[in-house]
Structure formats: C-alpha cells, structure tokens
C-alpha cells in the first residue's frame, strides 16, 4: 500500500435495516437490504425499470457512476462533476456494488479524485474471477511514470499552477535509464510507444492544446505513485541498469509499486502494478 492509500477515508459505516421475522426470507427484505444507503424516501419495489425486464434497484446515475469507475482509469470532481456528486452522495452502496465485482474503491475527497482497482487474490485457496480491467505497466511505462511523478512534485513545489513537460525531455530521461546491454534503437522505439500509451490511454498525460509535443501532467499521478515509490523505483532502475551484467527482468519485485490502470493485451514484462 502506498502512502496516499493511508490517507484514503474509510467507507461510511453500514446502515442497519430492521426487519420483522416474517420478512426475513421475502423478496421485500432482500431488496431492503440491497438498497440500504439509497434514497430513504424511495420505495425500492416501485423503482421504474430503465429498460425491458430491468430488475436492478440502482438509479441511472448510480449505475453510470459504477460503470465510470470500472471503465475509466480514474474520475475527478472537476472533469466529471455529476459522476463525482453521485459518488459522494451514494458512496456506501456504490462501494458495496464494486465489492461484488471484487474491486476496492479508493477516494481522495480533498483532491477530488477516485478510482477502483481489483482486490488481491486470497491466500486461502479461493479464486476470484476478476473483470480484468486492471492494467499493469511495462518497464518503460514505469520509468515514464516515475519521471512524471518526480517532475510534478518539482513543479508544484515551485508554485507552478500546472506541471508541463516536453516530449523530448521524457524520452531523453528514460533513455538514460535503459540497460547498457540493450539495443538502444529498439529501446527508444519502446519508449516512444510507451509514451503514446501513457498520453492517450491512461489519462495521466494530456496534450497541451496547440502543442502536440507538450504535455500537462495530470494531478491524478499523485494517487498512483507516492514519493516513496518514486525514490525506491528510481534507485532500483539506476542500480540494475548501471550493471551491464544484471537483467532487471530477473528481479521484477524491485520494480513493483503503485496502482494498476486500464487494460492491455501486451505481453511485455510487468514492473509496476497494484
């Protein structure tokens, strides 16, 4: 767990639902339990269906919020105010429904950001069938994210309103962290490809309008990498890559930190995940 996760506010205490013994096994009792935390003035049995044969009990806004958390890398208060408002108003039931999909909800109210991530597989032999929306990062993507987190911290400490970075700066920095035993030309191509994925798919590095080679580092980078993660990963990269006889693929544990994002079919080695 990274440092920021320890700041994550706990989920609201469960609301109790009192039922008569005669109702315990009834459909009404089940519905009442499922809908605890919804609008207390709404009758769950009279909720209008959203489509033919709809048996769901959540509102349209609640369902859209859950889907946004499952599909998106993260949501923010500023970029998706309606989704954020629904999450804050119905956090308990949304958290419960995400748990049914084996996902944890991470919310940072002060930053106005939230994301959902797959839970860890249990160690008692049970097997969770996960949705597979969590994405693990490759070595080059990890190096890019480490640099972006460091750069974001520097820019914020300097009082800058936003953190911007040039494409050439990122490529040059990550090139310096590549193994001496590797093919430099192939490494550069992987870096460029990884940078394009981080920019276009992860949502952490949007382009500055009118400047295709200039990026804005999204504040959400703070959620996925703590400064302690950055220090450890940076040291791990430099230590392993400085020794031409050491292959970091033999030591993936040294590069493991942070949170997963998105989905992938890539077969590259994984160095950063939840």
WOWO-V343769 format. One record per residue. N is the residue number from 1. RES is the residue in one letter. SS is DSSP state (H for helix, E for strand, C for the rest). Layout:
<<N;RES;SS> <N;RES;SS>>
//
This chain:
<<1;X;C> <2;X;C> <3;X;H> <4;X;H> <5;X;H> <6;X;H> <7;X;H> <8;X;C> <9;X;C> <10;X;C> <11;X;C> <12;X;C> <13;X;C> <14;X;C> <15;X;C> <16;X;C> <17;X;C> <18;X;C> <19;X;C> <20;X;C> <21;X;H> <22;X;H> <23;X;H> <24;X;C> <25;X;C> <26;X;C> <27;X;H> <28;X;H> <29;X;H> <30;X;H> <31;X;H> <32;X;H> <33;X;H> <34;X;H> <35;X;C> <36;X;C> <37;X;C> <38;X;C> <39;X;C> <40;X;C> <41;X;C> <42;X;C> <43;X;C> <44;X;H> <45;X;H> <46;X;H> <47;X;C> <48;X;C> <49;X;C> <50;X;C> <51;X;C> <52;X;C> <53;X;C> <54;X;C> <55;X;C> <56;X;C> <57;X;C> <58;X;C> <59;X;C> <60;X;H> <61;X;H> <62;X;H> <63;X;H> <64;X;H> <65;X;H> <66;X;H> <67;X;H> <68;X;H> <69;X;H> <70;X;H> <71;X;H> <72;X;C> <73;X;C> <74;X;C> <75;X;E> <76;X;E> <77;X;C> <78;X;C> <79;X;C> <80;X;C> <81;X;H> <82;X;H> <83;X;H> <84;X;H> <85;X;H> <86;X;H> <87;X;H> <88;X;H> <89;X;H> <90;X;C> <91;X;H> <92;X;H> <93;X;H> <94;X;H> <95;X;H> <96;X;H> <97;X;H> <98;X;H> <99;X;H> <100;X;H> <101;X;C> <102;X;C> <103;X;E> <104;X;E> <105;X;E> <106;X;E> <107;X;E> <108;X;E> <109;X;C> <110;X;C> <111;X;C> <112;X;C> <113;X;E> <114;X;E> <115;X;E> <116;X;E> <117;X;E> <118;X;E> <119;X;C> <120;X;C> <121;X;C> <122;X;C> <123;X;C> <124;X;C> <125;X;C> <126;X;C> <127;X;C> <128;X;C> <129;X;C> <130;X;C> <131;X;C> <132;X;C> <133;X;C> <134;X;C> <135;X;C> <136;X;C> <137;X;E> <138;X;C> <139;X;H> <140;X;H> <141;X;H> <142;X;H> <143;X;H> <144;X;H> <145;X;H> <146;X;H> <147;X;H> <148;X;H> <149;X;H> <150;X;H> <151;X;H> <152;X;H> <153;X;H> <154;X;H> <155;X;H> <156;X;H> <157;X;H> <158;X;C> <159;X;C> <160;X;C> <161;X;C> <162;X;C> <163;X;C> <164;X;E> <165;X;E> <166;X;E> <167;X;H> <168;X;H> <169;X;H> <170;X;H> <171;X;H> <172;X;H> <173;X;H> <174;X;H> <175;X;H> <176;X;C> <177;X;C> <178;X;C> <179;X;C> <180;X;C> <181;X;C> <182;X;C> <183;X;C> <184;X;H> <185;X;H> <186;X;H> <187;X;H> <188;X;H> <189;X;H> <190;X;H> <191;X;H> <192;X;H> <193;X;H> <194;X;H> <195;X;H> <196;X;H> <197;X;H> <198;X;H> <199;X;H> <200;X;H> <201;X;C> <202;X;C> <203;X;C> <204;X;C> <205;X;E> <206;X;E> <207;X;E> <208;X;E> <209;X;C> <210;X;C> <211;X;E> <212;X;E> <213;X;E> <214;X;E> <215;X;E> <216;X;E> <217;X;E> <218;X;C> <219;X;C> <220;X;C> <221;X;H> <222;X;H> <223;X;H> <224;X;H> <225;X;C> <226;X;C> <227;X;H> <228;X;H> <229;X;H> <230;X;H> <231;X;H> <232;X;H> <233;X;H> <234;X;H> <235;X;H> <236;X;H> <237;X;H> <238;X;H> <239;X;H> <240;X;H> <241;X;H> <242;X;H> <243;X;C> <244;X;C> <245;X;C> <246;X;C> <247;X;C> <248;X;H> <249;X;H> <250;X;H> <251;X;C> <252;X;H> <253;X;H> <254;X;H> <255;X;H> <256;X;C> <257;X;C> <258;X;C> <259;X;C> <260;X;C> <261;X;C> <262;X;C> <263;X;C> <264;X;C> <265;X;C> <266;X;C> <267;X;C> <268;X;C> <269;X;C> <270;X;C> <271;X;C> <272;X;E> <273;X;C> <274;X;C>>
//
